[in-house]
């Protein structure tokens, strides 16, 4: 394609991959969106609220330990 950006991958110039998607947000939307993509197709998108954050489970556990958070298991008996 004429004018397509190229990237260097393992020493070879290849066309930059492009994934065209439709987001379900208003035209004046400003914020963050999480996408779930399967086989190059967007299966789900979700807007994040300002107070929502994403991290790995390891990062969450590390933050909980840093805050000395104690989680206690309870039973429904």
N, C-alpha and C positions, 0 to 999 in steps of 0.2 A: 504494500500500500504506500502510495506517495505521501511523504510527510509524516509517516509513522515513526515514533521514537524507537530507538534501538537501545538495548541494554547488553552489557557484557556478562556472559554466563559461561564459566569454565573456559575462559579465553576465546570464546566465540561470540560475535555480535548476532543477537537474535531480536526479532520484533518484541517490543514490550507487550506483555499480555494485557488484554483489556476485557473487563467484565461490565457490560452495560446493565444497570439495574434500575428499577423503579422503587423509590422510597415512598412510604405512605405518611408523608408529612406535608404541612402547609408550605406554600412558597416562601413565606417569611420566617420559617423555622430556623432557630439557632440552637444547637445543642449536640448531643451525642446519640448515636444510633448503633445498636448491636445487630449484626447480621449473622444468620446461620445459613451457610452455603453448602450445598451438597451436589457434587458432580457439576460444578459450575453454575448451578441454579440457586437463586435465593429462595430458601424454604420458609424463612420467617425473618421479620425485622421488628425491633422493639426500641422505642425511645427510652433513654435513661433520664430519670429525674435528677435535678441538681445534687440531691443528697445521696444518690446511688453511686457505688464504686464497684469495680470489678477487680478481682485478684484470684490467684491460684489458691488451692486449699493449703499448700505449704506456707504461702504468704499469710493467709488468714491465721493459721496456727501460730506462726511466728509473732504476729501482731498480738494475738491473745496472750501468749506467754510474756511478751514485753509489758503488757498491761497487768500481768499477774491475774488474768481472768481465770476463774475456776468454774468448770462445768461439772455439774453433778447429775448423775443418772437417777431418774425416778421411775418407779413402776406404777402402773395403773391397776392397783389391786384392791 
